[in-house]
C-alpha cells in the first residue's frame, strides 16, 4: 500500500510534465526538469534570500555537472579548478550520465530543502526519471551503479559546501548611526541581510579581488552635488514611469517572497528555457549551468563586499528625508546597502557565464513569469537581458543609475575571472 502514492506521483508527473520525457536521447531536458523542481521549492520555502539561494544553486549545479560528465571526452572535473574542491576519482566507464545526474540533483535538493510532504516532488521526480531511463533500455544494474555514483558526488559536494564559512554570514550587525550610512528601510525596516557574506569562500580564488574599485559619489544634501543628483533622478523617473518601464520593473522584481523566483532562480529559469528551445544536450547544458552559477555566486561575494564597505543609503531613505516624505518605490527595497546594485551585478555575471559556454548570439524569449500573467520578454542575447535586469532597479525605485552601471561592470569582471580560471572543456 505504501507504494501507491509514489506510483501515482510518477503517473502524474509523466502526464503533466511532458518535458520530462528525455530518456530516449538523454538530452538536456533532464536539467530543465530539475531546475523547474528547484524553482518550485524556492517558491515554497520561506526565510531564504536572493544571496542564500545563490549558494543552493551553485552547489546543486556543481554536483549535477560533475555527475553528468562521467566518461566525457569533452568536459572535465572542477577538481583543482575551484576553491578547495577535491572529488575522489570514481570509476565512470559504466556510468550512465543522466542517471547519475538525476540522483545527484535529487540529493542536493533534499539536503537544502528537506524531505517532507511539501517537497515530495523531489522523490517523485527522481522515481519518474528512473522509470523513463529503464524504459529506454538501461538495465537496473546500470541504473543502480549510476545512481550510487551520483549520490557519492553529491555527498562530497555537500561536505565541501559545509566548509565555505557561510554559517557566519548573518551574524549580528548594527549599522553606524550616521546620516551618510545605510539604515533599515520601510515598510518592514528589516535588519541587515547577510552583512558578513563577503567573508565566504569564493568558488574561484581571486575572482572578486579588486573588482569593486570605484567609490560611489560622496554623500551630500547639496542640490547641486552629484550625490543629490542621482537621488533626484530616481524620484524623477518614478514620477514619469511609462507602462513599459513599469512592466520591466515588475518582471525583474524577483523578490524572495514566494511569488517570484529570486535572481539566481530567474536566471536558472532562463537557462532551462534556452536548453529546451535549442535542444541543448545534457553535458553542455550542465556546463552552462555550472559556469553561470560559479560566476553568479562569486558576484554575490563581490557585491556584498561593496555594500558593507561603503554603506550607501537607499533611495527611499534619501528621497523621504530630502525630497518627499511620503514617497515609496514601486517595488520593495531589499534589506541591505545600495551600492553596488545586486541585481545588475548578479545578472551581468550570470549572462557572462552563460555566454562563455553558449555564445553571445543566443536570442530567447523569457517566459519565467507567465504563471503570474506577465507577458514574455524577448532578448537578443544574455547580455541584453542583464542590461534590462539592471535598469529595472532604477524603474523600480530601489537603485541609483551609478550603482547599476557599476554593478554590470563588476559582475562581468567577476565572471571573466571565473572563466579564465575554470576551463570546463578539454
Secondary structure, DSSP 8 states (H G I E B T S, - for coil): -THHHHHHHHHHHHHH-GGG--TTTTBTHHHHHHHHHHHHHHHH--S--HHHHHHHHHHHHHHHHHHHTTT-SSB---TTTSTT--------TT--HHHHHHHHHHHHHHHHH-SSGGGHHHHHHHHHHHHHHHHTT--HHHHHHHHHHHHHHHHHHHHHHTTSSGGGTT------S-TTS----TTT----S-TTGGGS--SSTTTTTT---S--------TTSHHHHHHHHHHHHHHS--HHHHHHHHHT---TTTTS--HHHHHHHHHHHHHHHHT-BHHHHHHHHHHHHHHHHHHHHHHHHHHHHH----HHHHHHHHT-TT---SS---SS--SS-HHHHHHHHHHHHHHHHH-S---EEE-TTGGGT---EEESSHHHHHHHHHHHHHHTTSS-HHHHHHHHHHHHHHHHHHHHH---B-
